[in-house]
Amino acid sequence: MSSAEETLYNIRSAIASIDSSIGAQSSINQATEQRLDAVDQRFDAIDQRFTNVETSFKEILNFFKSQTTQNPSRPSDNHPSVSPEAQPPRPASKSDGPQTKPSWASIASKPPAPLTDRKRQALHRAFNPPVHDPTQNGSYTFVYLPRSRRMNRAQIRSKFRQISIDNLRILDLSFPARNTIGVLLHEAYLPEFKSKLLEIDSHLIQDFDPLDHHHIADPKYQSFSEERRTQLAKALHQDRCIRSLYFIRLHLVPGVAKYFVHEGWVPSHVAEDIINQRLPRPVKRRPAPQSVSESTSQNPQLSGLSTQTNSSRGSAPQVPLPTNPHDLFGNPVPTQDMGTTPDFASNAYSSESSRPSSPVSDAGDLSQ
């Protein structure tokens, strides 16, 4: 077969396939037209139903209007007429008027929220005498827990919350050694804290010494002597305690500071400085001093007293030193550590008139 005949054969085959596809397409078009006609019939039927419903509603409305015009409203025989003034007021519903935004007065007049168990216990402790338990001294304590991996403070408190430990009773968290957590809390909460740990089969670390130099894991301190490492361990623990004093709530600072001083972890003067920084004492407001001449002119009897006072200023009396001075926490302070002498006391007395007033001197005046 030549190439021309082959080409004609291919053309003839293509024309035959086109004829067959045209015949199939005509049948597809007929089926599509039938479906469209059916859809049009359904829409026409639905439209007719809506028209009938609309007509029925109009007839019902016309019927009610005709009944209203033919029979005006009048009191029935069975129900006596009641004047609008005599009718009881109907409670206002939400649909009667537009919703208005509540004012601050209405918000403030709302009843207080119900007391929770925690608030009720706090109020009970505030307005009842303290309970003296011979097994507790009413102080704070550090307990130590083991840990299997590195966790920050937020993760630890989240774990405590999962076992129903009150995080408000956990004052502070520290990390005194590797794989160890230090928990600062009040001794009154210690039994409950232990019971919560027993529920997950966990126990505290017994006889843990935060001042042990073996807890220092930094390799750069391995070459230090044991004495220097012990001093470093004390300094590190003191730094942790100072950080706790700056972190805890204000009303807990004096009690926790007293506990740290009693344990020998923080010096008393450092604890006093922190207390004065976080709990500054209010300065007493003193009236303006009145001149001596004015007071003498108003009261002649004071002239003799002022003369005796001026004559006694030439010789300073010997002021005895206190035998047992104490610091803010009641600890005795040796006088040899203070470096005071009788000359220092007399000089301080002679310069008393020239120094400005201070809250401490004002408190002494009030005590006298």
GULO-848110 format. One line per field, with one value per residue (C-alpha): residue number from 1; residue in one letter; x, y, z. Coordinates in Angstrom, 1 decimal. Example, Ala and Ser with C-alpha at 12.3 -4.5 7.8 and 13.67 -1.06 7.14 Angstrom:
2
seq	c(1, 2)
type	c(A, S)
x	c(12.3, 13.7)
y	c(-4.5, -1.1)
z	c(7.8, 7.1)
This chain:
368
seq	c(1, 2, 3, 4, 5, 6, 7, 8, 9, 10, 11, 12, 13, 14, 15, 16, 17, 18, 19, 20, 21, 22, 23, 24, 25, 26, 27, 28, 29, 30, 31, 32, 33, 34, 35, 36, 37, 38, 39, 40, 41, 42, 43, 44, 45, 46, 47, 48, 49, 50, 51, 52, 53, 54, 55, 56, 57, 58, 59, 60, 61, 62, 63, 64, 65, 66, 67, 68, 69, 70, 71, 72, 73, 74, 75, 76, 77, 78, 79, 80, 81, 82, 83, 84, 85, 86, 87, 88, 89, 90, 91, 92, 93, 94, 95, 96, 97, 98, 99, 100, 101, 102, 103, 104, 105, 106, 107, 108, 109, 110, 111, 112, 113, 114, 115, 116, 117, 118, 119, 120, 121, 122, 123, 124, 125, 126, 127, 128, 129, 130, 131, 132, 133, 134, 135, 136, 137, 138, 139, 140, 141, 142, 143, 144, 145, 146, 147, 148, 149, 150, 151, 152, 153, 154, 155, 156, 157, 158, 159, 160, 161, 162, 163, 164, 165, 166, 167, 168, 169, 170, 171, 172, 173, 174, 175, 176, 177, 178, 179, 180, 181, 182, 183, 184, 185, 186, 187, 188, 189, 190, 191, 192, 193, 194, 195, 196, 197, 198, 199, 200, 201, 202, 203, 204, 205, 206, 207, 208, 209, 210, 211, 212, 213, 214, 215, 216, 217, 218, 219, 220, 221, 222, 223, 224, 225, 226, 227, 228, 229, 230, 231, 232, 233, 234, 235, 236, 237, 238, 239, 240, 241, 242, 243, 244, 245, 246, 247, 248, 249, 250, 251, 252, 253, 254, 255, 256, 257, 258, 259, 260, 261, 262, 263, 264, 265, 266, 267, 268, 269, 270, 271, 272, 273, 274, 275, 276, 277, 278, 279, 280, 281, 282, 283, 284, 285, 286, 287, 288, 289, 290, 291, 292, 293, 294, 295, 296, 297, 298, 299, 300, 301, 302, 303, 304, 305, 306, 307, 308, 309, 310, 311, 312, 313, 314, 315, 316, 317, 318, 319, 320, 321, 322, 323, 324, 325, 326, 327, 328, 329, 330, 331, 332, 333, 334, 335, 336, 337, 338, 339, 340, 341, 342, 343, 344, 345, 346, 347, 348, 349, 350, 351, 352, 353, 354, 355, 356, 357, 358, 359, 360, 361, 362, 363, 364, 365, 366, 367, 368)
type	c(M, S, S, A, E, E, T, L, Y, N, I, R, S, A, I, A, S, I, D, S, S, I, G, A, Q, S, S, I, N, Q, A, T, E, Q, R, L, D, A, V, D, Q, R, F, D, A, I, D, Q, R, F, T, N, V, E, T, S, F, K, E, I, L, N, F, F, K, S, Q, T, T, Q, N, P, S, R, P, S, D, N, H, P, S, V, S, P, E, A, Q, P, P, R, P, A, S, K, S, D, G, P, Q, T, K, P, S, W, A, S, I, A, S, K, P, P, A, P, L, T, D, R, K, R, Q, A, L, H, R, A, F, N, P, P, V, H, D, P, T, Q, N, G, S, Y, T, F, V, Y, L, P, R, S, R, R, M, N, R, A, Q, I, R, S, K, F, R, Q, I, S, I, D, N, L, R, I, L, D, L, S, F, P, A, R, N, T, I, G, V, L, L, H, E, A, Y, L, P, E, F, K, S, K, L, L, E, I, D, S, H, L, I, Q, D, F, D, P, L, D, H, H, H, I, A, D, P, K, Y, Q, S, F, S, E, E, R, R, T, Q, L, A, K, A, L, H, Q, D, R, C, I, R, S, L, Y, F, I, R, L, H, L, V, P, G, V, A, K, Y, F, V, H, E, G, W, V, P, S, H, V, A, E, D, I, I, N, Q, R, L, P, R, P, V, K, R, R, P, A, P, Q, S, V, S, E, S, T, S, Q, N, P, Q, L, S, G, L, S, T, Q, T, N, S, S, R, G, S, A, P, Q, V, P, L, P, T, N, P, H, D, L, F, G, N, P, V, P, T, Q, D, M, G, T, T, P, D, F, A, S, N, A, Y, S, S, E, S, S, R, P, S, S, P, V, S, D, A, G, D, L, S, Q)
x	c(0.0, 1.4, 1.6, -1.3, -3.6, -2.5, -3.3, -6.7, -7.5, -6.5, -8.8, -11.7, -11.2, -11.1, -14.3, -16.0, -15.0, -16.3, -19.7, -20.0, -19.1, -21.6, -24.3, -23.3, -23.2, -26.7, -28.0, -26.1, -27.7, -31.2, -30.6, -29.3, -32.4, -34.7, -32.9, -33.2, -36.9, -37.4, -35.6, -37.7, -40.9, -39.7, -39.0, -42.4, -44.1, -42.2, -43.0, -46.7, -46.5, -45.1, -47.8, -50.4, -48.9, -48.8, -52.4, -53.4, -51.6, -53.3, -56.7, -56.0, -54.9, -58.0, -60.2, -58.6, -59.0, -62.6, -63.3, -61.6, -63.7, -67.0, -66.4, -64.6, -62.9, -65.2, -65.1, -66.6, -69.3, -67.3, -64.2, -64.8, -63.0, -59.8, -58.3, -54.7, -53.8, -55.0, -53.2, -50.0, -46.8, -45.4, -41.7, -39.6, -38.1, -34.9, -36.9, -38.8, -36.0, -32.5, -29.6, -27.7, -24.1, -23.8, -22.4, -19.6, -22.1, -24.0, -20.8, -19.6, -23.0, -22.7, -22.3, -18.8, -17.5, -18.0, -15.2, -12.9, -11.5, -8.1, -9.4, -11.6, -8.5, -6.5, -9.2, -9.5, -5.7, -5.9, -8.6, -7.7, -4.9, -1.9, -1.8, 1.2, 2.3, 5.2, 6.5, 6.9, 8.6, 6.6, 9.6, 10.6, 12.7, 14.5, 13.7, 15.5, 14.1, 15.9, 15.4, 16.1, 16.7, 17.2, 14.0, 13.4, 11.3, 8.2, 8.3, 8.8, 5.8, 3.7, 4.7, 3.7, 0.3, -0.3, 0.0, -2.2, 0.6, -0.4, 2.2, 1.4, 2.8, 6.1, 8.0, 11.0, 12.9, 16.7, 19.2, 22.0, 23.5, 23.3, 20.1, 18.8, 15.9, 15.7, 12.2, 11.6, 8.3, 6.8, 7.0, 3.3, 2.9, 5.7, 3.5, 1.0, 3.9, 5.4, 2.0, 1.6, 5.1, 4.2, 1.2, 3.7, 6.2, 8.8, 10.7, 12.9, 16.6, 17.6, 20.6, 21.4, 24.0, 23.9, 27.3, 29.1, 32.0, 31.4, 28.3, 30.5, 30.5, 32.3, 35.7, 37.5, 37.2, 38.6, 42.1, 41.1, 41.9, 39.2, 39.1, 38.6, 36.0, 34.1, 34.2, 33.0, 30.1, 29.1, 29.2, 27.1, 24.5, 24.5, 23.9, 21.0, 19.4, 19.8, 18.1, 15.3, 14.9, 14.6, 12.1, 9.6, 6.5, 7.1, 5.3, 7.4, 10.8, 11.3, 10.4, 12.5, 15.4, 15.3, 15.4, 18.5, 20.3, 19.5, 20.9, 24.0, 23.6, 23.2, 24.8, 22.5, 23.6, 23.0, 19.5, 18.8, 19.8, 17.5, 14.6, 15.2, 15.3, 12.2, 10.3, 11.3, 10.2, 7.9, 9.6, 7.9, 6.6, 7.8, 6.5, 8.7, 10.9, 9.9, 12.6, 13.8, 13.3, 9.7, 8.9, 10.6, 8.6, 5.4, 6.2, 8.5, 8.8, 11.0, 13.7, 15.3, 15.2, 16.8, 19.6, 20.3, 20.3, 22.8, 25.1, 25.0, 26.1, 29.7, 30.3, 29.0, 27.7, 29.1, 26.6, 26.9, 27.2, 24.6, 25.8, 24.1, 23.2, 21.1, 20.5, 17.1, 16.7, 17.5, 21.0, 23.6, 26.2, 29.6, 30.7, 34.2, 32.9, 31.2, 34.4, 32.7, 34.3, 33.1, 34.8, 32.7, 29.6, 30.3, 31.2, 28.0, 26.1, 27.8, 27.0, 23.4, 22.1, 23.7, 22.7, 19.4, 16.6, 16.2, 13.4, 15.4, 15.7, 12.1, 11.1, 13.3, 11.5, 8.1, 9.2, 10.2)
y	c(0.0, 3.4, 6.3, 8.1, 5.2, 4.9, 8.5, 8.2, 5.2, 7.2, 10.1, 7.7, 6.1, 9.5, 10.6, 7.4, 8.0, 11.5, 10.4, 7.9, 10.5, 12.9, 10.3, 9.6, 13.3, 13.8, 11.2, 12.9, 16.2, 14.7, 13.2, 16.6, 18.3, 15.9, 16.5, 20.2, 19.9, 17.9, 20.5, 23.3, 21.3, 21.0, 24.7, 25.5, 23.2, 24.7, 28.2, 27.2, 25.9, 29.2, 31.1, 29.0, 29.5, 33.3, 33.3, 31.3, 33.8, 36.7, 35.0, 34.4, 38.0, 39.3, 37.0, 38.4, 41.9, 41.4, 39.8, 42.8, 45.4, 43.5, 42.6, 45.5, 44.5, 44.8, 43.3, 39.9, 38.9, 36.3, 38.4, 41.8, 44.8, 45.7, 49.1, 49.4, 51.0, 48.1, 45.5, 44.3, 45.4, 42.8, 41.9, 43.2, 40.7, 40.7, 41.4, 44.4, 46.9, 47.2, 45.8, 48.5, 48.3, 47.8, 50.8, 50.8, 51.4, 48.2, 46.3, 47.6, 46.7, 43.0, 40.6, 39.5, 36.2, 33.2, 32.3, 29.5, 27.1, 28.7, 32.2, 30.8, 29.2, 32.4, 34.4, 31.8, 32.0, 35.9, 36.2, 33.4, 33.0, 31.1, 27.4, 26.3, 22.9, 21.5, 19.6, 22.8, 26.1, 28.2, 28.7, 28.0, 25.1, 24.0, 20.4, 18.8, 16.6, 14.5, 15.1, 12.9, 15.6, 19.3, 21.3, 25.0, 26.5, 26.8, 23.1, 22.1, 24.2, 22.6, 19.2, 20.2, 21.4, 18.0, 16.3, 18.9, 20.8, 24.4, 26.5, 29.5, 27.5, 26.9, 30.1, 29.6, 26.9, 26.6, 24.2, 23.6, 20.6, 18.6, 16.6, 18.2, 20.7, 22.9, 23.8, 26.6, 26.3, 26.8, 23.9, 23.9, 22.8, 20.1, 17.1, 17.8, 18.3, 14.9, 13.2, 14.5, 13.1, 9.7, 9.5, 9.3, 7.2, 9.9, 10.9, 13.7, 13.6, 13.1, 14.8, 17.0, 19.6, 22.6, 23.8, 20.6, 21.4, 18.2, 19.8, 22.2, 20.6, 23.3, 21.8, 25.1, 24.8, 21.3, 22.5, 24.6, 23.3, 21.9, 25.0, 27.3, 25.0, 25.0, 28.8, 28.9, 26.5, 28.8, 31.9, 30.2, 29.1, 32.6, 34.0, 31.6, 32.7, 36.4, 35.8, 34.1, 37.1, 39.4, 37.1, 36.1, 38.2, 41.2, 40.0, 36.8, 38.6, 39.1, 35.5, 33.9, 36.3, 35.3, 31.6, 32.2, 34.2, 31.4, 28.8, 30.9, 31.2, 35.0, 37.5, 39.6, 42.9, 41.7, 40.5, 43.8, 45.7, 43.6, 44.1, 47.9, 47.9, 45.8, 47.1, 50.7, 52.2, 55.3, 58.6, 60.3, 63.8, 66.2, 69.7, 72.7, 73.6, 76.8, 79.3, 79.5, 83.2, 82.9, 80.1, 82.1, 85.2, 83.2, 81.4, 83.3, 80.2, 78.6, 81.3, 79.6, 76.2, 77.5, 79.1, 75.8, 74.0, 76.4, 76.1, 72.3, 72.2, 72.9, 69.4, 66.4, 63.7, 60.2, 58.0, 54.4, 52.0, 49.3, 46.0, 43.7, 45.3, 43.2, 43.3, 43.3, 39.5, 39.4, 38.1, 39.6, 41.8, 42.0, 45.6, 44.9, 44.1, 47.5, 49.4, 51.8, 53.5, 55.8, 58.7, 57.7, 57.8, 61.3, 62.6, 61.2, 62.9, 66.2, 66.1, 65.0, 68.5, 69.0, 65.7, 65.5, 63.4, 59.8, 57.2, 55.3, 58.3, 59.1, 55.6, 56.0, 59.2, 57.5, 54.6, 57.1)
z	c(0.0, -1.0, 1.3, -0.4, 0.1, 3.7, 4.3, 2.7, 4.9, 8.0, 6.9, 6.3, 9.8, 11.5, 9.7, 10.8, 14.4, 14.2, 12.9, 15.7, 18.4, 16.9, 17.2, 20.8, 21.6, 20.3, 22.7, 25.6, 24.6, 24.6, 28.1, 29.4, 27.9, 29.7, 33.0, 32.6, 31.8, 34.9, 37.0, 35.5, 36.3, 40.0, 40.3, 38.8, 41.3, 44.2, 43.0, 42.8, 46.4, 47.7, 45.8, 47.4, 50.9, 50.3, 49.2, 52.4, 54.6, 53.0, 53.5, 57.1, 57.7, 55.9, 58.1, 61.3, 60.1, 59.3, 62.7, 64.4, 62.6, 63.1, 66.8, 68.7, 71.9, 74.9, 78.4, 78.6, 81.0, 82.8, 83.4, 85.0, 83.7, 85.4, 85.1, 83.9, 87.1, 89.1, 87.2, 88.8, 87.1, 84.7, 85.3, 82.6, 80.3, 78.3, 75.1, 76.4, 75.7, 74.3, 76.3, 78.1, 79.2, 83.0, 84.8, 87.3, 90.1, 89.2, 89.0, 92.4, 93.9, 93.0, 95.9, 96.7, 95.2, 97.4, 99.8, 98.7, 101.2, 100.9, 101.7, 104.5, 106.1, 105.7, 107.5, 110.2, 110.9, 110.8, 113.4, 115.8, 118.3, 117.0, 117.6, 119.5, 118.5, 120.6, 117.6, 115.6, 116.4, 114.0, 111.7, 108.2, 106.8, 103.7, 102.4, 99.6, 96.8, 94.2, 90.5, 87.5, 84.9, 84.6, 85.3, 85.8, 88.5, 86.4, 85.4, 89.1, 90.2, 87.4, 88.6, 92.2, 90.9, 89.3, 92.7, 94.4, 96.2, 97.0, 95.3, 97.5, 100.4, 98.5, 99.2, 96.9, 95.0, 94.7, 93.3, 95.9, 94.2, 91.1, 90.8, 93.9, 94.5, 97.6, 98.7, 101.2, 103.1, 106.5, 109.0, 109.4, 105.8, 105.9, 107.0, 104.1, 101.7, 102.7, 102.4, 98.8, 97.9, 99.4, 97.0, 94.1, 96.1, 96.5, 99.6, 100.8, 101.0, 104.6, 106.3, 103.3, 104.1, 101.7, 103.0, 102.0, 99.6, 97.6, 96.1, 94.0, 90.6, 88.6, 87.4, 87.7, 91.5, 91.8, 92.3, 95.4, 98.8, 101.0, 103.2, 100.2, 98.7, 102.1, 102.1, 98.5, 99.4, 102.3, 100.0, 97.3, 99.8, 101.3, 97.9, 97.4, 100.7, 99.8, 96.5, 98.3, 100.7, 97.6, 95.9, 98.6, 99.6, 101.8, 104.9, 104.9, 104.8, 108.6, 109.5, 106.8, 107.5, 111.2, 110.1, 107.9, 110.7, 113.2, 110.9, 110.4, 106.6, 106.5, 108.8, 110.9, 109.5, 105.9, 106.9, 108.6, 105.4, 103.3, 105.6, 105.6, 101.8, 101.3, 104.4, 104.9, 108.2, 107.9, 109.0, 111.9, 111.0, 113.7, 114.2, 113.5, 116.5, 118.4, 119.2, 122.8, 123.0, 121.8, 124.3, 127.1, 126.4, 126.4, 129.6, 132.1, 134.3, 131.6, 131.8, 134.9, 133.2, 130.1, 132.1, 133.9, 130.6, 129.1, 132.1, 132.0, 128.3, 129.2, 130.8, 129.1, 131.5, 131.4, 129.6, 130.6, 127.7, 127.4, 128.9, 126.4, 123.1, 120.7, 117.0, 115.2, 115.6, 119.4, 119.0, 121.5, 119.9, 121.8, 122.5, 121.4, 117.9, 117.8, 118.7, 121.1, 124.2, 126.9, 125.0, 121.9, 124.0, 125.5, 122.1, 120.7, 123.5, 123.0, 119.3, 119.8, 119.5, 116.1, 114.4, 112.5, 113.8, 112.6, 112.9, 115.4, 117.8, 117.3, 118.3, 121.5, 122.3, 122.0, 124.2, 127.0)
